[in-house]
């Protein structure tokens, strides 16, 4: 499952958004300048074929969450989305160190090396369009 956020408390993430919540996110789209390059990158990253693609859009179904890429029609649209709506993709993974190895093998620029917080291990890298992606693995807490 793909989550899109800037800073997100992992305790909230672990609980999840209630399925009956009217504010349940269903999709996220990010701006790209080179749709084909970005499509290839995300197909490889998520090992997933595109659900739909055309000249301007590519959509991936990631477990019921739609992740989309779109090419702005003009420079003003690009600036509007890049300056005001630039999300950071934050993706939960089951083995952060093996994912780090995969990213290194793909020769992707890592902008934040493997770190550990009180709740998770994580690292960040850039996609082909300059967007930040974070892979994280929630740490299991000992029960008392």
C-alpha positions as CSV (number, residue, x, y, z in Angstrom):
1,X,0.0,0.0,0.0
2,X,1.3,3.4,-0.9
3,X,0.8,6.4,1.5
4,X,1.4,9.9,0.5
5,X,2.3,12.5,3.1
6,X,5.0,14.9,4.2
7,X,5.4,14.1,7.9
8,X,3.2,11.4,9.3
9,X,3.2,9.9,12.8
10,X,3.8,6.1,12.4
11,X,1.4,5.4,15.3
12,X,-1.4,6.9,13.2
13,X,-0.1,5.0,10.2
14,X,-0.2,1.7,12.2
15,X,-3.8,2.3,13.2
16,X,-4.8,3.3,9.6
17,X,-7.6,5.5,8.4
18,X,-11.0,4.0,9.3
19,X,-12.7,2.5,6.2
20,X,-15.9,4.4,7.0
21,X,-14.0,7.7,7.2
22,X,-15.2,10.3,4.6
23,X,-11.6,11.5,4.4
24,X,-10.1,8.2,3.3
25,X,-7.4,9.0,0.6
26,X,-7.9,7.0,-2.6
27,X,-5.4,8.5,-5.0
28,X,-2.5,10.8,-5.5
29,X,-1.0,12.2,-8.6
30,X,2.4,13.8,-9.1
31,X,3.7,16.1,-11.9
32,X,6.3,14.7,-14.2
33,X,8.1,16.2,-17.2
34,X,9.1,13.0,-18.9
35,X,6.1,10.6,-18.6
36,X,7.7,7.6,-20.3
37,X,10.8,7.8,-18.1
38,X,8.7,8.2,-14.9
39,X,6.4,5.3,-16.0
40,X,9.4,3.0,-16.5
41,X,10.8,4.1,-13.1
42,X,7.6,3.4,-11.2
43,X,6.9,0.2,-13.0
44,X,10.3,-1.1,-11.9
45,X,10.1,0.4,-8.4
46,X,6.7,-1.1,-7.6
47,X,6.9,-4.2,-9.9
48,X,3.5,-3.2,-11.2
49,X,2.1,-2.6,-14.7
50,X,0.2,0.6,-15.3
51,X,-3.5,0.3,-14.9
52,X,-4.0,3.0,-17.6
53,X,-1.7,5.2,-19.6
54,X,-2.0,7.8,-22.3
55,X,0.0,10.9,-23.5
56,X,-0.6,12.8,-20.3
57,X,-1.4,10.3,-17.5
58,X,-0.3,7.0,-16.1
59,X,-2.2,5.3,-13.3
60,X,-1.1,2.4,-11.1
61,X,-3.4,0.5,-8.8
62,X,-1.4,-0.2,-5.6
63,X,-3.7,-2.4,-3.6
64,X,-6.7,-0.2,-4.1
65,X,-4.8,3.1,-3.9
66,X,-4.4,4.8,-7.2
67,X,-1.0,6.4,-7.8
68,X,-0.8,8.7,-10.9
69,X,1.7,10.5,-12.9
70,X,0.7,13.4,-15.1
71,X,2.4,15.8,-17.5
72,X,1.3,19.4,-17.1
73,X,-0.1,21.0,-20.2
74,X,1.9,24.3,-19.8
75,X,4.7,25.8,-17.7
76,X,2.3,27.6,-15.3
77,X,0.5,24.3,-14.5
78,X,4.0,22.7,-13.8
79,X,5.0,25.6,-11.5
80,X,1.6,25.5,-9.7
81,X,2.0,21.8,-8.8
82,X,5.7,21.8,-8.1
83,X,5.6,24.8,-5.9
84,X,2.4,24.2,-4.0
85,X,1.6,20.5,-4.1
86,X,4.8,18.6,-4.1
87,X,4.2,15.5,-2.0
88,X,6.7,13.2,-0.6
89,X,5.8,9.6,-1.2
90,X,6.2,7.5,2.0
91,X,5.9,3.8,1.4
92,X,5.8,1.1,4.1
93,X,7.9,-1.9,3.4
94,X,8.5,-5.2,5.2
95,X,12.3,-5.2,4.8
96,X,13.8,-1.8,4.5
97,X,17.4,-3.1,4.1
98,X,16.5,-5.3,1.1
99,X,14.6,-2.4,-0.5
100,X,17.7,-0.2,0.1
101,X,19.8,-2.8,-1.8
102,X,17.3,-2.8,-4.7
103,X,17.4,1.1,-4.9
104,X,21.2,1.0,-4.8
105,X,21.2,-1.6,-7.6
106,X,19.0,0.7,-9.7
107,X,21.6,3.4,-9.2
108,X,19.1,5.8,-7.8
109,X,20.3,8.9,-5.9
110,X,19.8,8.4,-2.2
111,X,19.3,11.7,-0.4
112,X,18.8,10.4,3.1
113,X,20.8,7.3,4.0
114,X,19.3,4.6,6.2
115,X,18.2,6.2,9.5
116,X,16.4,5.0,12.6
117,X,13.8,6.9,14.6
118,X,11.9,5.7,17.7
119,X,9.2,4.2,15.4
120,X,10.9,3.2,12.1
121,X,13.9,2.7,10.0
122,X,13.8,4.7,6.7
123,X,15.7,6.1,3.8
124,X,14.9,8.6,1.1
125,X,15.7,8.8,-2.6
126,X,14.8,10.8,-5.7
127,X,12.7,9.6,-8.5
128,X,13.5,10.5,-12.1
129,X,11.5,13.7,-11.9
130,X,13.1,15.0,-8.6
131,X,10.3,13.9,-6.3
132,X,11.4,12.5,-2.9
133,X,10.4,8.9,-2.0
134,X,10.8,7.4,1.4
135,X,10.7,3.7,2.2
136,X,10.2,2.9,5.8
137,X,9.8,-0.2,8.0
138,X,7.9,0.3,11.3
139,X,9.7,-1.0,14.3
140,X,8.0,-3.6,16.4
141,X,7.6,-2.5,20.0
142,X,8.1,-4.9,22.9
143,X,4.8,-5.6,24.7
144,X,4.9,-5.2,28.5
